[in-house]
Amino acid sequence: MSGTPPAQPTAASPQATVLLLATFADLYRQEVGAAEDVHRTLPFFGTALGIILGALAYAAGRLPKWADLGTQGGQISFAAAAALLGLAIIEAGCVLVFLSRVIVRRDYERIGPETAFRARMSALRAYHQARRTAGDDLDGELLRDMQQVLLDSYAKATPINRELNRRRYRLRRQAAVHLIRSLIWALAATTVILVADKLGFLPKANP
């Protein structure tokens, strides 16, 4: 039996190949781990949104009806607080939109499967045996060839995973920006209501 293997391995220094293989494997693991990193930050967003909802509920419950406002200061305070509350709600909605895009299923690349590696090694073994390579020489050739196979697998999968992670990080960053803005608007609305209440612009809440 003669012929060439499915992909002719590239000659390289053994030490350099080992170094590259370890580096590529580490980079691959980093990107696979980063795929789950986004999900680990979701509790933070949930807690922050809970704080925002609490502030919005307080502010909305404290605002009186427009008809109950008897002073111009009360009307200005009401309009300012309502505008800030609206901005906080819009920003919170943007947070949910971006988070929903972050957690959508992504098709990450994985090396393997194991059966593919075994089939590849069998093909390489048959190729070298056809060239009458045996013993330690055969083992050495198979080792170098399989190292190259792994290098090629890592080189194919890692850049794809990295780009997917970058997209998710960009979306998460946008969600964080809107989250901070929502917090600012909600706290500002609460502050306006508290100040207006202390100044007597708003009617007293019924006990």
N, C-alpha and C positions, 0 to 999 in steps of 0.2 A: 504494500500500500504506500503510495507516495502522494505528495501534494503539499499545500501550504496551510497553516492554521488560519482560522477565520479572520484574524487580524495579526499581522506580523509584529511582534514586540519590538520596541525601540531599544537599542543598546544604550546602557547608561552605567555609570560607576555604581558598584554595589552600595557603597557608603552613601552616595547621593540619593540613590533610590530609597534606601531605608529612611533617610532624613525626610525626603519628600512624602513618603508614605505616612510617616508619623504626623507631619504637618497637615497633610490633606485630611487625614482621619480626624485630627483635632478641629480643623475648620468645619468639617462636615458635622461633627457632634455639636459645635457651637450653634450652627444654623438650625439643627433639629431641636436643640434646647430652646432657642429663641422663638421657635414656633409656638411653644407652650408658655413663653414668658408673657405674652399678651393676655392670656386667660388668667394668669396669676395676678394681674393688676385690676381685674374687674371688680373685686370687693372694694377697692379704693373708690372707684367711680360710683358703686352702689351706695357706699357710706356718704360720700359727698352729695349725691343726689338726694339722699334722705334728709340731710341737713337743709338743702335748698327747699325741699318740699315742706319741711317743718316751718322754715321762715316764711314761705309763701302762704301757708295755711294761717299762720299767726297774723301776717299783714293783711290778708284778705278778710279774715274774721274781724279784725279791728277797724277796718274802714267802714264808716257809716254809709247810709244811703245818701245820694246826692241831694235829695229833697230835705234831708235833715241838717244840711250845712247852712249855717246862718251868717257866716262871715266870709269876706273875700279871702282872708288868710286860710280858712278851712277849705275853700274851693281850690285854691292854688296848691295846698298840701295834698288834697285828694287827687288832683290831676297829676302832680309830680309822682306820687306814690303809685298811682295806677299805671303810669307810663313805665316806671321802673319795674313794676311787677310784670307787665307785658314783655319787657325786654328779657327779664329773667326766665319767663316761661318759654320764650322763643329760643333762647340760648340752651336751655335744658332740653328742648326738643332736638336741637342740633346735636347735642351730646349723644342722645339715643340713636339718632340717624347714623352718626359716624361709628358708634360702637357696634351697631348692627352690621355695618360694612366690615368692621374689623373681625368679627367672630364668624363671618360667613365661611363656609367650608372652602379650603384651598387644596389643590392637588400638588402636594409636595413630592419631590423626587426622593426615592429611596434606592440605595444600592442593593444589588442582588436581583432576585431572591437566591437563597442558598442553592436551589436546584440548578440555577443558571451558572453559578460558579463551578459546581461539580461537573456540569456538562462541558463547560469551557476547559476545565482541567483535563477531562477525558479526551477532548479533541486535541489538546496540546500534547498530551501523553502519546496519543496515537501518531501524531505528526513526528515527534522526536524518535519514537520507536521505529517508525518507517525509515528514518535516517540512521538507524542502528546505533542510537544513543542509549546507553544502559548504565546501570549502577549509580555511582555518585554523580557522574556527569548528567544523567537523566534527572536526578533530584535537583541538581543545581540549575539546570535549564528550566525545569518546571517552577522552581522557586522564583527565578527572575521573571519568567513569563507571567506568573500569577500576581506578582507584585505590580507589574505593568498593567494587568487587567484591573486591579484594585485602584491604581492611580487614575486610569481612564474613567472608572466608575465614579470616583470622587470628583474628578474634574468635570464630569457631566452634570452630576446632581447638585453639587454645592452652589454654583452660580445661580441656578434656577431657584433654589431655596432662599438664597440671599436676597434675590430680587423680590420674591414674595414677602419676605420678612420686612424689607424696606418699605414696601407698600403698606403693610399693616402698621408699621411704626409711624408712617406719615399720617395714616388715618387716626391712630391713637393720639398722636400729637395734636391733631385738629380737635379731637374730642376733648382733650385736656384744656386747650385754649378756650373752647366754648364753655367748659365747666367752670373755669376761673371767672369768666365774664358773668356767667349766671350767678355765681356766688356773690360777685361784686354788686350786681343789680339787685339781688334779693336783700343783701345786707343794707344797701343804700335805701331801698324802699322801707325796710324796717326802721332804719334810722330816721327817715323823714317822718314816719308815723309817730315814733316816740317823741321826736322834737315837737311836732305839731300838737301832740297830746299834752306835753308839758306846758306849752304856750297857751293852751286852752282853745286852739283852733278847731279841735274836733269835739263833738259832743261826748259826754261821758258814756262809757259802755254800761248797759244794764247788768246788774249783778246776777 
